[in-house]
Amino acid sequence: MAYRRKHFAWLAFAAAAVSPAANAALGGDIASIAQDRIQAKASMRSQQAQGYSAHELLTQSGTTVREYAGADGKVFAVTWSGPLMPDLRQLLGPYFPQYIAETGERQGGHSRRSVRQGDLVVHSGGRMRAFSGTAYLESAIPNGVQIDALR
């Protein structure tokens, strides 16, 4: 009996440790983008556009992360560029397992990874000191927004 309790406690701890934090991950709530800024030790600026808001985080390492939220307050897209990869586990949130489950492609010394699985689309690539990517949920893109214009 004690073994079962100990085993259960360990499993509960492990599940809590790997669960995504409540942040502005893809598909998450806009209200917690400030938490992302604090966690990344980044400066932030925000702006409104037609049908969505854009929140740009500039990390101390020089990587820029942009999180885009629709009028409903949900993050529908995330982009990044800079010398270091951002924490994709944090940015993709509950979609991270789908992302890592897919096979990436290697092309001529550059690392490229494209995933299109259900609603999730991720394009990521780069090389040392030059990484970039885009992740979005197709069904959550506000009307009139062109994903290619989000950079």
C-alpha positions in Angstrom: 0.0 0.0 0.0 2.8 2.4 0.9 4.5 1.5 -2.4 1.3 2.5 -4.3 1.1 5.9 -2.5 4.7 6.6 -3.1 4.4 5.5 -6.8 1.3 7.7 -7.2 3.0 10.7 -5.6 5.9 10.3 -7.9 3.7 10.1 -11.0 1.7 13.2 -9.9 5.0 15.1 -9.4 6.3 14.0 -12.8 3.1 15.0 -14.5 3.1 18.4 -12.9 6.8 18.9 -13.9 6.1 18.2 -17.6 2.8 19.9 -17.9 3.0 23.2 -19.8 2.8 26.2 -17.5 -0.1 28.6 -17.9 1.4 30.9 -20.4 0.6 32.5 -23.7 1.6 29.4 -25.6 0.0 28.7 -29.0 -3.7 28.3 -28.4 -3.4 29.9 -25.0 -4.7 33.0 -23.4 -3.3 36.5 -24.2 -3.5 37.6 -20.5 -0.4 35.6 -19.7 2.0 37.0 -22.3 3.5 39.1 -19.5 4.5 35.9 -17.8 6.4 34.9 -21.0 8.2 38.2 -20.9 9.3 37.6 -17.3 10.3 34.0 -17.9 12.3 35.0 -21.0 13.8 38.1 -19.3 12.7 40.0 -22.3 11.5 43.5 -23.1 8.0 43.7 -24.7 6.1 46.0 -26.9 2.5 45.4 -28.2 0.5 46.8 -31.0 -3.0 46.4 -32.4 -3.8 45.5 -36.0 -7.0 44.8 -37.8 -8.6 41.8 -36.0 -5.6 40.9 -33.8 -2.9 42.1 -31.5 0.9 41.5 -31.9 3.2 41.2 -28.8 6.9 41.3 -29.5 9.4 40.0 -26.9 13.1 40.7 -27.3 15.2 38.5 -25.2 18.6 39.4 -23.7 20.2 37.0 -26.2 18.8 39.0 -29.1 16.1 36.5 -30.1 12.7 38.1 -31.0 9.5 36.2 -30.3 6.2 37.5 -31.6 2.9 36.2 -30.3 -0.3 37.0 -32.2 -3.7 36.9 -30.5 -7.1 37.2 -32.1 -10.0 39.3 -30.9 -11.1 36.3 -28.8 -7.9 36.7 -26.7 -6.4 33.4 -27.9 -2.8 33.1 -29.4 -3.2 31.9 -33.0 0.4 32.3 -34.1 3.9 32.6 -32.9 7.0 33.6 -34.8 10.7 33.8 -33.8 14.0 34.9 -35.2 17.5 35.4 -33.7 20.8 33.9 -32.6 19.2 31.3 -30.2 16.2 29.1 -30.5 13.4 30.1 -28.1 11.9 27.6 -25.7 9.6 25.8 -28.1 8.1 23.7 -25.3 6.9 27.0 -23.8 5.8 28.6 -27.1 4.0 25.6 -28.5 2.5 24.5 -25.2 0.2 21.6 -25.6 1.1 21.3 -29.3 4.8 20.6 -28.5 4.4 16.8 -28.4 2.9 16.9 -31.9 5.8 19.0 -33.1 8.5 16.7 -31.8 6.7 13.5 -32.9 7.1 14.5 -36.5 10.3 13.9 -38.4 12.4 16.9 -39.4 14.3 17.3 -42.6 18.0 18.3 -43.0 19.0 20.3 -46.0 22.6 21.1 -46.8 23.9 21.9 -43.3 20.9 23.9 -42.4 18.3 22.4 -40.1 14.7 22.6 -41.4 11.7 21.2 -39.8 8.1 21.4 -41.1 5.1 19.9 -39.4 1.6 20.0 -40.6 -0.6 17.8 -38.4 -4.3 18.5 -38.1 -4.7 22.2 -37.2 -1.0 22.7 -36.3 1.5 24.1 -38.8 5.1 24.7 -37.8 8.0 25.8 -40.0 11.4 26.1 -38.1 14.9 26.3 -39.4 18.2 27.9 -39.2 21.8 27.4 -38.3 24.0 28.6 -35.5 23.2 32.2 -34.6 20.4 32.4 -37.2 17.2 30.7 -36.3 13.7 31.5 -37.3 10.3 29.9 -37.4 6.5 30.2 -37.5 3.9 28.2 -35.7 0.1 28.7 -36.1 -3.3 27.0 -35.7 -5.0 27.1 -39.1 -8.6 27.2 -37.7 -7.7 30.1 -35.3 -6.4 32.6 -37.9 -8.7 35.6 -37.9 -10.4 36.5 -41.2 -8.3 38.7 -43.4 -5.0 37.8 -41.7 -2.2 36.5 -44.0 0.2 34.2 -42.1 3.0 35.2 -44.4 2.7 38.8 -43.3 3.3 37.9 -39.7 7.1 38.3 -39.2 
